[in-house]
Amino acid sequence: MIDLYTWTTPNGRKASIALEEMGLPYRAHPIDIGKDEQFQPHFLKHAPNNRIPAIHDNDTGISLMESGAILIYLADKSGKLLPKEGEARYRVIEWLMWQMGGAGPMLGQVHHFTKYNPGKAPYAEERFLKEAKRLYGVLDRRLAEHEYVADAYSIADIAIWPWISRFEWQTINLDDFPNVKRWYLAIAARPGVQRGYKVPKDVGEIPMP
């Protein structure tokens, strides 16, 4: 049994979607970041950086923070959604790192400046919106030639998809990125994704373009 400490954010949804898709047994523990619950001692022992998600695997005694590390761990534990070796494995990790180092942080800045603080920093809004569109373009070109980002559905798709699910927050029209839209809708239709999206609580249906 895995204990998942999470909230209704793109990073949190990566872990819950992965657990559902892999069929691993888990218990979800809500960590309401709006109430600063990520600073509570019981959470910090699993996540010293006080950010969700985090897991504790009761089978192995391992606790992990950082969503990318969690996805690799869960994939290796389950034997699913990450090839064991060779180029196929590194291609998944390559696109996982693209999300961790680029799409996640940059789209998060768009949320901060454009959705929550509009008009306060026009330069920042312009800069991060421009970068968001560039990243969408990178993803669209990749998906023009691949059904999923690393050919087979993988933890790389699971990492990227929750951030794209906030396309409205990013003022992105998915019709401008038809390959991303096709990929987004295909993943949104997966039952495991639909279940994982509503962990640790149901805040509404998956956004549809």
Residue frames as a rotation matrix with the C-alpha (Angstrom) as fourth column:
MET 1
0.574 0.819 0.000 0.00
0.819 -0.574 0.000 0.00
0.000 0.000 -1.000 0.00
ILE 2
-0.570 -0.718 0.401 1.23
0.731 -0.665 -0.151 3.47
0.375 0.207 0.904 -0.94
ASP 3
0.258 0.565 -0.784 0.28
0.760 -0.619 -0.196 6.60
-0.596 -0.545 -0.589 0.98
LEU 4
-0.315 -0.257 0.914 -0.13
0.833 -0.537 0.136 9.54
0.455 0.804 0.383 -1.40
TYR 5
-0.046 0.205 -0.978 -0.02
0.654 -0.734 -0.184 13.06
-0.755 -0.648 -0.100 -0.03
THR 6
-0.714 -0.148 0.685 -1.46
0.696 -0.256 0.671 15.38
0.076 0.955 0.286 -2.65
TRP 7
-0.265 0.677 -0.686 -3.72
0.089 -0.692 -0.717 18.21
-0.960 -0.251 0.123 -3.71
THR 8
0.505 0.631 0.589 -5.71
0.634 0.192 -0.749 19.25
-0.586 0.752 -0.303 -6.79
THR 9
0.347 -0.504 -0.791 -2.83
-0.591 -0.772 0.232 20.71
-0.728 0.387 -0.566 -8.79
PRO 10
0.687 -0.135 -0.714 -1.15
-0.636 0.363 -0.681 19.53
0.351 0.922 0.164 -12.00
ASN 11
-0.409 -0.908 -0.089 1.80
-0.721 0.381 -0.579 18.11
0.559 -0.172 -0.811 -10.06
GLY 12
-0.466 0.307 0.830 -0.48
-0.682 0.473 -0.558 16.37
-0.564 -0.826 -0.011 -7.62
ARG 13
0.593 0.803 -0.061 -2.55
-0.634 0.420 -0.650 14.86
-0.496 0.424 0.758 -10.40
LYS 14
0.023 -0.664 -0.747 0.53
-0.856 0.374 -0.358 13.34
0.517 0.648 -0.560 -12.02
ALA 15
-0.842 -0.460 0.282 0.90
-0.537 0.661 -0.525 10.95
0.055 -0.593 -0.803 -9.07
SER 16
-0.255 0.816 0.518 -2.77
-0.434 0.382 -0.816 10.03
-0.864 -0.433 0.256 -8.67
ILE 17
0.598 0.420 -0.682 -3.21
-0.789 0.161 -0.593 9.44
-0.140 0.893 0.428 -12.41
ALA 18
-0.279 -0.785 -0.553 -0.09
-0.781 0.520 -0.344 7.24
0.558 0.336 -0.759 -12.47
LEU 19
-0.814 -0.009 0.580 -1.30
-0.457 0.627 -0.631 5.20
-0.358 -0.779 -0.514 -9.51
GLU 20
0.221 0.964 0.150 -4.68
-0.511 0.245 -0.824 4.68
-0.831 0.106 0.546 -11.15
GLU 21
0.527 -0.038 -0.849 -3.18
-0.836 0.152 -0.527 3.79
0.149 0.988 0.048 -14.53
MET 22
-0.467 -0.819 -0.334 -0.72
-0.686 0.574 -0.448 1.36
0.559 0.020 -0.829 -12.98
GLY 23
0.431 0.752 -0.498 -3.30
-0.201 0.618 0.760 -0.27
0.880 -0.227 0.418 -10.72
LEU 24
-0.615 -0.696 -0.369 -1.21
0.275 0.249 -0.928 0.16
0.739 -0.673 0.038 -7.58
PRO 25
0.383 0.778 -0.499 -3.11
0.782 0.015 0.623 0.19
0.492 -0.629 -0.602 -4.27
TYR 26
-0.736 -0.626 0.258 -2.92
0.413 -0.717 -0.561 3.53
0.536 -0.306 0.787 -2.48
ARG 27
0.254 0.733 -0.631 -4.52
0.954 -0.299 0.037 5.82
-0.162 -0.611 -0.775 0.07
ALA 28
-0.164 -0.250 0.954 -4.86
0.537 -0.834 -0.126 9.51
0.828 0.492 0.271 -0.73
HIS 29
0.014 0.074 -0.997 -4.24
0.941 -0.340 -0.012 12.07
-0.339 -0.938 -0.075 2.01
PRO 30
0.627 0.260 0.734 -5.35
0.579 -0.786 -0.217 15.63
0.520 0.561 -0.644 1.11
ILE 31
-0.286 -0.699 -0.656 -2.74
0.871 -0.475 0.127 18.32
-0.401 -0.535 0.744 1.78
ASP 32
0.681 0.669 0.298 -4.61
0.732 -0.635 -0.246 21.60
0.025 0.386 -0.922 1.37
ILE 33
-0.368 -0.922 0.122 -1.94
0.921 -0.379 -0.088 24.01
0.127 0.080 0.989 0.20
GLY 34
-0.053 0.441 0.896 -4.43
0.204 -0.874 0.442 26.87
0.978 0.206 -0.044 0.49
LYS 35
0.904 0.363 0.224 -4.37
-0.165 -0.186 0.969 26.29
0.393 -0.913 -0.108 4.24
ASP 36
0.155 -0.964 0.214 -0.56
-0.882 -0.233 -0.409 25.81
0.444 -0.126 -0.887 4.40
GLU 37
0.852 0.213 0.479 -0.95
-0.438 0.791 0.427 22.14
-0.288 -0.573 0.767 5.35
GLN 38
0.750 -0.630 -0.201 2.25
0.193 0.500 -0.844 21.43
0.632 0.595 0.497 3.38
PHE 39
-0.110 -0.807 0.581 4.17
-0.523 -0.450 -0.724 22.88
0.845 -0.383 -0.372 6.33
GLN 40
0.702 0.429 0.569 2.79
-0.705 0.310 0.637 20.43
0.097 -0.849 0.520 8.88
PRO 41
-0.160 -0.889 0.429 5.39
-0.906 0.305 0.294 18.12
-0.393 -0.342 -0.854 10.49
HIS 42
0.145 0.239 0.960 3.66
-0.049 0.971 -0.234 14.89
-0.988 -0.013 0.153 9.44
PHE 43
0.970 0.182 0.158 3.97
0.153 0.044 -0.987 15.97
-0.187 0.982 0.015 5.79
LEU 44
0.611 -0.783 -0.113 7.47
-0.784 -0.580 -0.219 17.39
0.106 0.223 -0.969 6.03
LYS 45
0.042 -0.619 0.784 8.88
-0.528 0.653 0.544 14.04
-0.848 -0.437 -0.299 7.11
HIS 46
0.320 0.117 0.940 7.97
0.617 0.727 -0.300 12.77
-0.719 0.676 0.161 3.64
ALA 47
0.451 -0.069 0.890 8.58
0.791 -0.430 -0.435 15.99
0.412 0.900 -0.139 1.70
PRO 48
-0.069 -0.565 -0.822 11.29
0.876 -0.428 0.221 18.23
-0.477 -0.705 0.525 3.22
ASN 49
-0.919 -0.280 0.278 10.75
0.390 -0.752 0.532 20.77
0.060 0.597 0.800 0.42
ASN 50
-0.531 0.791 -0.304 7.14
0.191 -0.238 -0.952 21.23
-0.826 -0.563 -0.025 1.61
ARG 51
-0.413 0.448 -0.793 5.61
-0.891 -0.381 0.249 20.70
-0.190 0.809 0.556 -1.83
ILE 52
0.240 0.547 0.802 3.08
-0.186 0.837 -0.514 18.15
-0.953 -0.026 0.303 -2.98
PRO 53
0.784 0.600 -0.156 2.96
-0.417 0.697 0.584 15.40
0.459 -0.393 0.797 -4.06
ALA 54
-0.430 -0.850 0.304 4.83
-0.894 0.352 -0.279 12.97
0.130 -0.392 -0.911 -1.85
ILE 55
0.536 0.571 -0.622 4.48
-0.435 0.818 0.376 9.25
0.723 0.069 0.687 -1.31
HIS 56
-0.297 -0.594 0.748 5.36
-0.922 0.383 -0.063 6.72
-0.249 -0.708 -0.661 1.33
ASP 57
0.105 0.241 -0.965 5.58
-0.586 0.799 0.135 3.12
0.803 0.551 0.225 0.15
ASN 58
0.408 0.140 0.902 4.69
-0.898 0.242 0.368 0.89
-0.167 -0.960 0.225 3.07
ASP 59
0.991 -0.096 -0.089 6.09
0.066 0.954 -0.291 -2.15
0.113 0.283 0.953 1.23
THR 60
0.334 -0.939 0.078 9.61
0.625 0.158 -0.765 -0.74
0.706 0.304 0.640 1.07
GLY 61
0.368 -0.147 -0.918 9.62
0.833 -0.386 0.396 2.02
-0.413 -0.911 -0.020 3.67
ILE 62
-0.674 -0.656 0.340 10.69
0.738 -0.572 0.358 4.54
-0.041 0.492 0.870 1.02
SER 63
0.447 0.710 -0.544 9.32
0.529 -0.700 -0.479 8.09
-0.721 -0.073 -0.689 1.08
LEU 64
-0.531 -0.593 0.605 9.73
0.839 -0.269 0.473 10.30
-0.117 0.759 0.641 -1.97
MET 65
0.281 0.530 -0.800 9.02
0.122 -0.847 -0.518 13.88
-0.952 0.048 -0.303 -2.92
GLU 66
-0.485 -0.380 -0.788 9.25
-0.616 -0.491 0.616 15.49
-0.621 0.784 0.004 -6.40
SER 67
0.471 0.878 0.080 6.67
-0.548 0.363 -0.753 14.32
-0.691 0.311 0.653 -8.92
GLY 68
0.417 -0.362 -0.834 9.19
-0.822 0.242 -0.516 13.23
0.389 0.900 -0.197 -11.54
ALA 69
-0.707 -0.697 0.117 11.02
-0.661 0.594 -0.459 10.98
0.250 -0.402 -0.881 -9.11
ILE 70
-0.312 0.691 0.652 7.69
-0.527 0.445 -0.724 9.60
-0.790 -0.570 0.225 -7.91
LEU 71
0.638 0.592 -0.493 6.62
-0.723 0.239 -0.649 8.73
-0.266 0.770 0.580 -11.47
ILE 72
-0.044 -0.730 -0.682 9.87
-0.755 0.472 -0.456 6.88
0.655 0.495 -0.572 -12.19
TYR 73
-0.802 -0.252 0.541 9.62
-0.581 0.535 -0.613 5.01
-0.135 -0.806 -0.576 -8.88
LEU 74
0.032 0.914 0.404 6.01
-0.559 0.352 -0.751 3.96
-0.828 -0.202 0.523 -9.47
ALA 75
0.596 0.144 -0.790 6.75
-0.794 0.256 -0.552 2.89
0.123 0.956 0.266 -13.05
ASP 76
-0.416 -0.822 -0.388 9.69
-0.670 0.566 -0.480 0.76
0.615 0.061 -0.786 -11.93
LYS 77
-0.692 0.210 0.691 7.65
-0.556 0.457 -0.695 -0.72
-0.461 -0.864 -0.200 -9.08
SER 78
0.281 0.938 0.203 4.71
-0.471 0.319 -0.823 -1.63
-0.836 0.136 0.531 -11.31
GLY 79
-0.544 -0.536 0.646 6.69
0.348 0.556 0.755 -2.48
-0.764 0.635 -0.116 -14.43
LYS 80
0.252 0.743 0.620 4.36
0.943 -0.043 -0.331 -0.23
-0.220 0.668 -0.711 -16.43
LEU 81
0.917 0.370 0.147 4.58
0.398 -0.855 -0.332 2.96
0.003 0.363 -0.932 -18.51
LEU 82
0.536 -0.826 -0.174 8.39
-0.800 -0.563 0.208 3.15
-0.270 0.028 -0.962 -18.55
PRO 83
0.762 -0.300 -0.574 10.55
-0.157 0.775 -0.612 0.79
0.629 0.556 0.543 -20.61
LYS 84
0.917 -0.381 -0.115 13.16
0.272 0.390 0.880 -1.05
-0.290 -0.839 0.461 -18.59
GLU 85
-0.011 -0.997 -0.077 16.14
0.375 -0.076 0.924 -0.21
-0.927 -0.018 0.375 -20.78
GLY 86
-0.343 -0.303 0.889 17.48
0.916 0.103 0.388 1.19
-0.209 0.947 0.242 -24.00
GLU 87
-0.940 -0.083 0.330 16.58
0.214 -0.899 0.381 4.23
0.265 0.429 0.863 -26.05
ALA 88
-0.094 0.991 0.091 12.86
0.351 -0.053 0.935 3.83
0.932 0.120 -0.343 -25.36
ARG 89
0.316 0.155 -0.936 13.47
0.947 0.003 0.320 4.32
0.053 -0.988 -0.146 -21.62
TYR 90
-0.556 -0.638 -0.532 15.61
0.670 -0.723 0.168 7.38
-0.492 -0.263 0.830 -22.12
ARG 91
-0.742 0.377 0.554 13.14
0.278 -0.579 0.767 8.90
0.610 0.723 0.325 -24.57
VAL 92
0.380 0.883 -0.274 10.46
0.632 -0.032 0.774 8.76
0.675 -0.467 -0.571 -21.87
ILE 93
0.207 -0.377 -0.903 12.85
0.899 -0.290 0.327 10.27
-0.385 -0.880 0.279 -19.32
GLU 94
-0.800 -0.507 0.320 13.84
0.599 -0.703 0.384 12.96
0.031 0.499 0.866 -21.84
TRP 95
-0.365 0.746 0.558 10.24
0.162 -0.539 0.827 14.17
0.917 0.392 0.076 -22.18
LEU 96
0.529 0.437 -0.728 9.62
0.780 0.087 0.619 13.78
0.334 -0.895 -0.294 -18.48
MET 97
-0.254 -0.720 -0.646 12.54
0.848 -0.487 0.210 16.12
-0.466 -0.494 0.734 -17.86
TRP 98
-0.755 0.094 0.649 11.17
0.401 -0.716 0.571 18.50
0.518 0.692 0.503 -20.52
GLN 99
0.330 0.938 0.109 8.06
0.373 -0.235 0.898 18.80
0.867 -0.256 -0.427 -18.41
MET 100
0.518 -0.138 -0.844 9.90
0.854 0.027 0.520 19.07
-0.049 -0.990 0.132 -15.10
GLY 101
-0.372 -0.830 -0.416 12.38
0.763 -0.529 0.372 21.69
-0.529 -0.179 0.829 -16.29
GLY 102
-0.982 -0.049 0.183 10.31
0.164 -0.703 0.692 23.59
0.095 0.709 0.698 -18.83
ALA 103
-0.405 0.900 0.159 6.58
0.182 -0.091 0.979 23.12
0.896 0.425 -0.127 -19.24
GLY 104
0.223 0.526 -0.821 5.74
0.895 0.224 0.387 22.84
0.387 -0.821 -0.421 -15.54
PRO 105
-0.327 -0.411 -0.851 7.72
0.785 -0.620 -0.002 25.81
-0.526 -0.668 0.525 -14.21
MET 106
-0.992 -0.103 0.074 6.92
0.127 -0.796 0.592 28.09
-0.002 0.597 0.803 -17.14
LEU 107
-0.310 0.947 0.085 3.20
0.262 -0.001 0.965 27.35
0.914 0.321 -0.248 -17.26
GLY 108
0.109 0.278 -0.954 3.13
0.989 0.068 0.133 27.74
0.102 -0.958 -0.267 -13.49
GLN 109
-0.737 -0.424 -0.527 4.48
0.474 -0.879 0.045 31.27
-0.483 -0.217 0.849 -13.94
VAL 110
-0.784 0.554 0.279 1.72
0.035 -0.409 0.912 31.97
0.620 0.725 0.301 -16.45
HIS 111
0.108 0.847 -0.520 -0.82
0.739 0.282 0.612 30.94
0.665 -0.450 -0.596 -13.81
HIS 112
-0.172 -0.248 -0.953 0.80
0.930 -0.360 -0.074 33.20
-0.325 -0.899 0.292 -11.24
PHE 113
-0.840 -0.299 -0.453 1.01
0.198 -0.946 0.257 36.33
-0.505 0.126 0.854 -13.36
THR 114
-0.887 0.461 -0.039 -1.85
-0.189 -0.285 0.940 35.96
0.422 0.841 0.340 -15.84
LYS 115
-0.128 0.896 -0.425 -4.57
0.448 0.435 0.781 34.23
0.885 -0.091 -0.457 -13.84
TYR 116
0.268 0.249 -0.931 -3.91
0.952 0.081 0.295 35.33
0.149 -0.965 -0.216 -10.26
ASN 117
0.005 -0.347 -0.938 -2.16
0.518 -0.801 0.300 38.69
-0.855 -0.488 0.176 -10.69
PRO 118
0.127 0.047 0.991 -3.25
0.987 -0.108 -0.122 40.14
0.102 0.993 -0.060 -14.03
GLY 119
0.705 0.176 0.687 -2.03
0.341 -0.933 -0.111 43.62
0.622 0.313 -0.718 -14.80
LYS 120
0.926 -0.348 -0.146 0.53
0.025 -0.329 0.944 43.75
-0.377 -0.878 -0.296 -11.99
ALA 121
-0.072 -0.997 -0.020 3.57
-0.195 -0.005 0.981 42.83
-0.978 0.074 -0.194 -14.09
PRO 122
0.777 0.494 -0.390 2.94
-0.440 -0.017 -0.898 43.29
-0.450 0.869 0.205 -17.83
TYR 123
0.017 -0.846 -0.533 6.52
-0.981 0.088 -0.170 42.36
0.191 0.526 -0.829 -18.74
ALA 124
-0.726 -0.275 0.630 6.27
-0.491 0.849 -0.194 39.07
-0.482 -0.450 -0.752 -16.83
GLU 125
0.266 0.898 0.350 2.89
-0.169 0.401 -0.900 38.30
-0.949 0.180 0.259 -18.39
GLU 126
0.701 -0.027 -0.713 4.28
-0.706 -0.168 -0.688 38.91
-0.101 0.985 -0.137 -21.88
ARG 127
-0.312 -0.939 -0.144 7.43
-0.945 0.323 -0.057 36.92
0.100 0.118 -0.988 -21.25
PHE 128
-0.715 -0.019 0.699 5.79
-0.330 0.890 -0.314 33.82
-0.616 -0.455 -0.643 -19.78
LEU 129
0.461 0.883 0.089 2.85
-0.236 0.219 -0.947 33.78
-0.855 0.416 0.309 -22.20
LYS 130
0.453 -0.394 -0.800 5.35
-0.887 -0.104 -0.451 33.89
0.094 0.913 -0.396 -25.08
GLU 131
-0.660 -0.743 0.111 7.26
-0.751 0.650 -0.117 31.00
0.015 -0.161 -0.987 -23.54
ALA 132
-0.227 0.671 0.706 4.02
-0.264 0.656 -0.707 29.05
-0.938 -0.347 0.028 -22.98
LYS 133
0.753 0.542 -0.373 3.17
-0.468 0.044 -0.882 29.32
-0.461 0.839 0.287 -26.66
ARG 134
-0.007 -0.834 -0.551 6.69
-0.963 0.154 -0.221 28.26
0.270 0.529 -0.804 -27.61
LEU 135
-0.745 -0.280 0.605 6.39
-0.530 0.800 -0.282 25.16
-0.405 -0.531 -0.744 -25.40
TYR 136
0.260 0.901 0.347 3.00
-0.229 0.406 -0.885 24.30
-0.938 0.151 0.312 -26.85
GLY 137
0.631 -0.087 -0.771 4.60
-0.775 -0.119 -0.620 24.57
-0.038 0.989 -0.143 -30.27
VAL 138
-0.516 -0.856 -0.026 7.39
-0.852 0.516 -0.086 22.19
0.087 -0.022 -0.996 -29.29
LEU 139
-0.542 0.380 0.750 4.83
-0.225 0.794 -0.565 19.68
-0.810 -0.474 -0.345 -28.03
ASP 140
0.541 0.810 -0.225 2.63
-0.407 0.019 -0.913 20.11
-0.736 0.586 0.340 -31.10
ARG 141
0.261 -0.521 -0.813 5.51
-0.941 0.049 -0.334 19.41
0.214 0.852 -0.477 -33.48
ARG 142
-0.770 -0.533 0.351 6.51
-0.613 0.770 -0.176 16.34
-0.176 -0.351 -0.920 -31.50
LEU 143
-0.328 0.738 0.590 2.96
-0.061 0.606 -0.793 14.99
-0.943 -0.297 -0.154 -31.53
ALA 144
0.362 0.384 -0.849 2.66
-0.855 -0.227 -0.467 15.59
-0.372 0.895 0.246 -35.27
GLU 145
-0.041 -0.514 -0.857 4.93
-0.780 0.552 -0.294 12.57
0.624 0.656 -0.424 -35.74
HIS 146
-0.906 -0.263 -0.332 4.19
0.012 0.768 -0.640 10.53
0.423 -0.584 -0.693 -32.61
GLU 147
0.032 0.976 -0.216 0.93
0.360 0.190 0.913 9.29
0.932 -0.107 -0.345 -31.13
TYR 148
0.930 0.091 -0.356 2.30
0.367 -0.268 0.891 9.97
-0.014 -0.959 -0.282 -27.64
VAL 149
0.795 -0.599 -0.096 5.37
-0.598 -0.801 0.035 11.98
-0.098 0.029 -0.995 -26.73
ALA 150
-0.316 -0.923 0.220 7.61
-0.830 0.381 0.408 8.91
-0.460 -0.054 -0.886 -26.50
ASP 151
-0.710 0.158 -0.686 5.65
-0.497 0.577 0.648 6.76
0.499 0.801 -0.331 -28.98
ALA 152
-0.266 0.641 -0.720 3.91
0.586 0.701 0.407 4.49
0.766 -0.314 -0.562 -26.44
TYR 153
0.585 0.559 0.587 1.76
-0.195 -0.606 0.771 6.01
0.787 -0.566 -0.245 -23.69
SER 154
-0.104 -0.777 -0.621 4.04
0.685 0.396 -0.611 6.57
0.721 -0.489 0.491 -20.71
ILE 155
0.222 0.088 -0.971 4.77
0.915 -0.362 0.177 8.51
-0.336 -0.928 -0.161 -17.56
ALA 156
-0.863 -0.503 -0.034 5.98
0.450 -0.798 0.400 11.33
-0.228 0.330 0.916 -19.80
ASP 157
-0.489 0.779 0.393 2.43
0.233 -0.318 0.919 11.85
0.840 0.541 -0.026 -21.06
ILE 158
0.360 0.634 -0.685 1.11
0.821 0.134 0.555 11.57
0.444 -0.762 -0.472 -17.51
ALA 159
-0.303 -0.563 -0.769 3.55
0.833 -0.549 0.074 14.30
-0.464 -0.618 0.635 -16.41
ILE 160
-0.979 -0.163 0.124 2.69
0.205 -0.800 0.563 16.72
0.008 0.577 0.817 -19.22
TRP 161
-0.449 0.871 0.199 -1.07
0.573 0.110 0.812 16.22
0.686 0.479 -0.548 -19.55
PRO 162
0.192 0.615 -0.764 -2.23
0.976 -0.202 0.083 17.78
-0.103 -0.762 -0.639 -16.22
TRP 163
-0.500 -0.417 -0.759 -0.43
0.342 -0.900 0.270 21.01
-0.796 -0.124 0.593 -17.09
ILE 164
-0.972 0.200 0.125 -2.12
0.067 -0.273 0.960 21.12
0.226 0.941 0.252 -20.49
SER 165
-0.260 0.935 -0.241 -5.46
0.897 0.326 0.300 20.53
0.359 -0.138 -0.923 -18.75
ARG 166
0.153 0.270 -0.951 -5.16
0.658 -0.746 -0.106 24.11
-0.738 -0.609 -0.292 -17.52
PHE 167
-0.527 -0.345 0.776 -5.01
0.846 -0.303 0.440 25.53
0.083 0.888 0.451 -21.03
GLU 168
0.461 0.762 0.454 -7.78
0.658 -0.637 0.402 27.99
0.596 0.113 -0.795 -20.10
TRP 169
0.742 -0.276 -0.611 -5.67
0.445 -0.479 0.757 29.39
-0.501 -0.833 -0.233 -17.24
GLN 170
-0.276 -0.961 0.014 -2.90
0.539 -0.143 0.830 29.87
-0.796 0.236 0.558 -19.79
THR 171
0.299 0.547 -0.782 -5.21
-0.395 -0.675 -0.624 31.63
-0.869 0.495 0.014 -22.29
ILE 172
-0.815 -0.572 -0.091 -4.25
-0.376 0.403 0.834 28.96
-0.441 0.714 -0.544 -24.83
ASN 173
0.378 0.874 -0.306 -6.64
-0.834 0.179 -0.521 27.95
-0.401 0.453 0.797 -27.62
LEU 174
-0.157 -0.482 0.862 -6.00
-0.131 0.875 0.465 24.27
-0.979 -0.040 -0.200 -28.30
ASP 175
0.810 0.444 0.385 -7.35
0.330 0.198 -0.923 24.72
-0.486 0.874 0.014 -31.84
ASP 176
0.718 -0.623 -0.311 -4.07
-0.696 -0.638 -0.329 26.52
0.007 0.453 -0.892 -32.51
PHE 177
-0.479 -0.860 0.178 -2.21
-0.869 0.492 0.041 23.32
-0.123 -0.135 -0.983 -31.62
PRO 178
0.364 0.833 -0.416 -4.21
-0.885 0.449 0.125 20.51
0.291 0.322 0.901 -33.30
ASN 179
-0.033 -0.424 -0.905 -1.78
-0.088 0.903 -0.420 17.71
0.996 0.066 -0.067 -32.47
VAL 180
-0.955 -0.226 0.192 -1.77
-0.183 -0.058 -0.981 18.68
0.233 -0.972 0.014 -28.80
LYS 181
-0.253 0.944 0.210 -5.57
-0.960 -0.217 -0.179 18.80
-0.124 -0.247 0.961 -28.88
ARG 182
0.342 0.347 -0.873 -5.81
-0.574 0.813 0.099 15.30
0.744 0.467 0.477 -30.40
TRP 183
-0.464 -0.649 -0.602 -3.40
0.163 0.606 -0.779 13.92
0.871 -0.460 -0.175 -27.78
TYR 184
-0.875 0.144 0.461 -5.10
-0.473 -0.448 -0.758 15.79
0.097 -0.882 0.461 -24.94
LEU 185
0.074 0.997 0.000 -8.55
-0.993 0.074 0.094 14.43
0.093 -0.007 0.996 -25.78
ALA 186
0.224 -0.048 -0.973 -7.27
-0.262 0.959 -0.107 10.87
0.939 0.279 0.202 -26.19
ILE 187
-0.756 -0.558 -0.341 -5.69
0.198 0.303 -0.932 10.93
0.624 -0.773 -0.119 -22.73
ALA 188
-0.704 0.550 0.449 -8.70
-0.710 -0.550 -0.440 12.66
0.005 -0.628 0.778 -21.17
ALA 189
0.245 0.856 -0.455 -10.86
-0.830 0.428 0.359 9.73
0.502 0.289 0.815 -22.32
ARG 190
-0.414 -0.467 -0.782 -8.83
-0.043 0.868 -0.496 7.17
0.909 -0.172 -0.379 -20.37
PRO 191
0.618 0.750 -0.236 -10.71
0.176 0.160 0.971 5.85
0.766 -0.642 -0.033 -17.30
GLY 192
0.205 -0.620 -0.758 -7.57
0.972 0.221 0.081 5.88
0.117 -0.753 0.648 -15.13
VAL 193
-0.790 -0.456 0.410 -6.96
0.456 -0.884 -0.104 9.52
0.410 0.105 0.906 -15.99
GLN 194
-0.066 0.864 0.500 -10.57
-0.150 -0.504 0.851 10.41
0.987 -0.019 0.163 -15.20
ARG 195
0.714 0.288 -0.638 -10.32
0.520 0.392 0.759 8.72
0.469 -0.874 0.130 -11.80
GLY 196
-0.110 -0.879 -0.464 -6.91
0.993 -0.082 -0.080 10.18
0.032 -0.469 0.882 -10.98
TYR 197
-0.528 -0.041 0.849 -8.01
0.310 -0.939 0.147 13.67
0.791 0.341 0.508 -11.95
LYS 198
0.352 0.823 0.446 -10.53
-0.228 -0.386 0.894 13.66
0.908 -0.416 0.052 -9.09
VAL 199
0.512 -0.318 -0.798 -8.02
0.818 0.465 0.339 12.80
0.263 -0.826 0.498 -6.34
PRO 200
-0.957 0.064 -0.282 -7.95
0.265 0.579 -0.771 13.85
0.114 -0.813 -0.571 -3.52
LYS 201
-0.303 0.925 -0.229 -11.34
0.292 -0.139 -0.946 15.48
-0.907 -0.353 -0.228 -4.16
ASP 202
-0.172 0.373 0.912 -13.67
0.985 0.089 0.149 16.16
-0.026 0.924 -0.383 -7.05
VAL 203
-0.389 0.005 -0.921 -13.45
0.214 -0.972 -0.095 19.79
-0.896 -0.234 0.377 -8.12
GLY 204
0.376 0.623 -0.686 -15.24
-0.592 -0.408 -0.695 19.34
-0.713 0.668 0.215 -11.44
GLU 205
0.836 0.035 0.548 -14.92
0.334 0.760 -0.558 17.61
-0.437 0.649 0.623 -14.76
ILE 206
-0.248 -0.942 0.226 -11.83
0.707 -0.017 0.707 17.58
-0.662 0.335 0.670 -16.94
PRO 207
0.054 0.247 -0.968 -11.76
-0.347 -0.904 -0.250 20.81
-0.936 0.349 0.036 -19.02
MET 208
0.077 0.059 0.995 -12.68
0.794 0.600 -0.097 20.24
-0.603 0.797 -0.001 -22.64
PRO 209
-0.812 -0.424 -0.401 -11.59
0.101 -0.779 0.619 22.48
-0.575 0.462 0.675 -25.53
